[in-house]
Structure formats: structure tokens, C-alpha cells
């Protein structure tokens, strides 16, 4: 499952009810949260790969900033 924004395809995983979003650290990807994503049917859990990590591609932008 992917979501496309600004021509960047981002990989994510989801399941459950009340929302919890897991964001990974540098040098890893959404699989860092595999054990937590499936802990309870009480929550809708989402773990996604940041740009250029795991199954989410990079972009033609060389740098990112707030603007």
C-alpha cells in the first residue's frame, strides 16, 4: 500500500481502530515497528517509510527544508 504526494510514492502499513502513527529513526524503515503494529485490535496503527527509506523512493529534490 502506498500514498503519492508531490510525485513521491510513500509506502505505509495500517490496521486496527484508534490511530497511532509510528515514525522510524534514521538508517531504518517501517519494519522497525513490526511488533508494535499488530499489538492490539483497539488501535489503528500505521508505520510508514520516510522518503528514501525502505519501500519509499527518493525524490529529485537534493534537499528538504520547511519552505
C-alpha positions in Angstrom: 0.0 0.0 0.0 1.3 3.4 -1.0 0.3 7.0 -0.9 1.5 9.5 -3.5 2.2 13.1 -2.7 4.1 15.6 -4.9 5.1 12.7 -7.2 6.7 10.8 -4.3 5.3 7.4 -3.6 5.4 6.6 0.2 5.0 3.0 1.5 2.8 2.5 4.6 1.1 -0.2 6.6 -2.2 0.2 8.7 -4.6 -1.8 10.8 -6.9 -1.6 13.9 -9.1 1.3 15.3 -7.9 4.4 17.4 -5.0 5.9 15.5 -1.3 5.5 16.4 1.4 6.5 13.9 4.9 5.0 14.1 7.8 7.0 12.5 11.1 5.3 12.2 14.6 6.7 13.0 17.5 7.4 10.7 19.0 4.4 8.8 16.0 2.1 9.4 12.5 1.8 8.0 8.9 0.9 8.9 9.9 -2.7 9.8 11.3 -1.2 13.0 7.7 -1.2 14.3 6.6 -4.7 13.1 6.0 -6.0 16.7 4.1 -2.8 17.7 1.9 -2.5 14.6 0.0 -5.7 15.5 -0.2 -5.4 19.3 -3.9 -4.6 19.7 -7.2 -4.5 17.8 -8.1 -1.4 19.8 -5.9 0.8 17.7 -5.4 1.7 14.0 -1.6 1.5 13.7 0.3 3.0 10.8 4.0 2.6 10.2 5.4 4.3 7.1 8.8 4.6 5.4 10.2 8.1 5.2 11.5 9.4 1.9 14.4 7.4 0.6 14.0 4.6 3.2 12.6 1.1 2.9 10.0 0.8 0.2 9.5 4.6 -0.2 11.5 6.1 -3.1 13.6 9.2 -3.0 12.9 12.3 -5.0 14.6 14.6 -7.4 15.0 17.2 -4.7 18.5 17.3 -3.3 17.5 19.0 0.0 14.4 19.4 2.2 13.5 22.4 4.3 10.5 24.0 5.9 9.7 26.1 2.8 
